């Protein structure tokens, strides 16, 4: 397995496909498995860089203060290690926050940006959700059904969970969280999402940007409360952004609608080639 040695963390990565580079930043709890249903399809159009963020998955798990800012800097270091000057960037969920920060601070490295089902700042309900996750993980363990049920109920639409794939989805979430996190990093991810405020970064982004969200997303909804900055506001505050709402889909669009997600993202990213 290939690894890149960054300043204080060994990062697992995988390259597949050909063409322009596409850096896929996964939501931390699921690591690179987050893109498991779309990566091969994306690789038909791009050279896909899948990786695990520091503290998760197959990457190193050093004891350090994790933050959205540090994970964004790690993305730049990974591109350096791979000899990649510029790439499209696709970040989902908590990693959408990382993608926002990366595009704001390392804008010269970004061709086009996709922010999927994320937020620039959580409202009261969003912060409370993270506190509940921490409490469940500490009380019952990362591999507990209690934690998996709570995350599933936030991540997936009611219609999806009420279908035949509901039970297997809960079990998959349970296994993924247990495999890809330690209790320390799980809580650190929650704290990072609670603390982050990317409001000052949004206006700095110059890359053409697509913001995607499911209409049934309750984890990072289209509109946060007054204290937060949700997907609609992100699209309004980034000068070059457009918004795409997936009707009837929950937070986990990569699971519920992988074909639609791939179609929408590929069409947007390939506009670079059309412009060229």
Secondary structure in CASP SS format (residue, H / E / C, confidence):
PFRMAT SS
TARGET T0000
AUTHOR 0000-0000-0000
METHOD secondary structure of the structure
MODEL  1
X C 1.00
X C 1.00
X E 1.00
X E 1.00
X E 1.00
X C 1.00
X C 1.00
X C 1.00
X C 1.00
X E 1.00
X E 1.00
X E 1.00
X E 1.00
X E 1.00
X E 1.00
X E 1.00
X E 1.00
X C 1.00
X C 1.00
X C 1.00
X E 1.00
X E 1.00
X E 1.00
X E 1.00
X E 1.00
X C 1.00
X C 1.00
X H 1.00
X H 1.00
X H 1.00
X H 1.00
X H 1.00
X H 1.00
X H 1.00
X H 1.00
X C 1.00
X C 1.00
X C 1.00
X H 1.00
X H 1.00
X H 1.00
X H 1.00
X C 1.00
X C 1.00
X C 1.00
X C 1.00
X E 1.00
X E 1.00
X E 1.00
X E 1.00
X E 1.00
X C 1.00
X C 1.00
X C 1.00
X C 1.00
X C 1.00
X C 1.00
X C 1.00
X C 1.00
X C 1.00
X C 1.00
X C 1.00
X C 1.00
X C 1.00
X C 1.00
X C 1.00
X C 1.00
X H 1.00
X H 1.00
X H 1.00
X H 1.00
X H 1.00
X H 1.00
X H 1.00
X H 1.00
X H 1.00
X H 1.00
X H 1.00
X H 1.00
X H 1.00
X H 1.00
X H 1.00
X C 1.00
X C 1.00
X C 1.00
X C 1.00
X E 1.00
X E 1.00
X E 1.00
X E 1.00
X E 1.00
X E 1.00
X C 1.00
X H 1.00
X H 1.00
X H 1.00
X H 1.00
X H 1.00
X H 1.00
X H 1.00
X H 1.00
X H 1.00
X H 1.00
X H 1.00
X H 1.00
X C 1.00
X H 1.00
X H 1.00
X H 1.00
X E 1.00
X E 1.00
X E 1.00
X E 1.00
X E 1.00
X E 1.00
X E 1.00
X C 1.00
X C 1.00
X C 1.00
X C 1.00
X E 1.00
X C 1.00
X C 1.00
X H 1.00
X H 1.00
X H 1.00
X H 1.00
X H 1.00
X H 1.00
X H 1.00
X H 1.00
X H 1.00
X H 1.00
X H 1.00
X H 1.00
X H 1.00
X H 1.00
X H 1.00
X H 1.00
X H 1.00
X C 1.00
X C 1.00
X C 1.00
X C 1.00
X H 1.00
X H 1.00
X H 1.00
X H 1.00
X H 1.00
X H 1.00
X H 1.00
X H 1.00
X H 1.00
X H 1.00
X H 1.00
X C 1.00
X C 1.00
X H 1.00
X H 1.00
X H 1.00
X H 1.00
X C 1.00
X C 1.00
X C 1.00
X C 1.00
X H 1.00
X H 1.00
X H 1.00
X H 1.00
X H 1.00
X H 1.00
X H 1.00
X H 1.00
X H 1.00
X H 1.00
X H 1.00
X H 1.00
X H 1.00
X H 1.00
X H 1.00
X C 1.00
X C 1.00
X H 1.00
X H 1.00
X H 1.00
X H 1.00
X H 1.00
X H 1.00
X H 1.00
X H 1.00
X H 1.00
X H 1.00
X H 1.00
X H 1.00
X H 1.00
X C 1.00
X C 1.00
X C 1.00
X H 1.00
X H 1.00
X H 1.00
X H 1.00
X C 1.00
X C 1.00
X C 1.00
X C 1.00
X C 1.00
X E 1.00
X E 1.00
X E 1.00
X E 1.00
X E 1.00
X E 1.00
X E 1.00
X C 1.00
X C 1.00
X C 1.00
X C 1.00
X C 1.00
X C 1.00
X C 1.00
X C 1.00
X C 1.00
X C 1.00
X C 1.00
X C 1.00
X C 1.00
X C 1.00
X E 1.00
X C 1.00
X H 1.00
X H 1.00
X H 1.00
X H 1.00
X H 1.00
X H 1.00
X H 1.00
X C 1.00
X C 1.00
X C 1.00
X E 1.00
X E 1.00
X E 1.00
X E 1.00
X E 1.00
X E 1.00
X C 1.00
X C 1.00
X C 1.00
X C 1.00
X C 1.00
X C 1.00
X H 1.00
X H 1.00
X H 1.00
X H 1.00
X C 1.00
X H 1.00
X H 1.00
X H 1.00
X H 1.00
X H 1.00
X H 1.00
X H 1.00
X H 1.00
X H 1.00
X H 1.00
X H 1.00
X H 1.00
X C 1.00
X H 1.00
X H 1.00
X H 1.00
X H 1.00
X H 1.00
X C 1.00
END
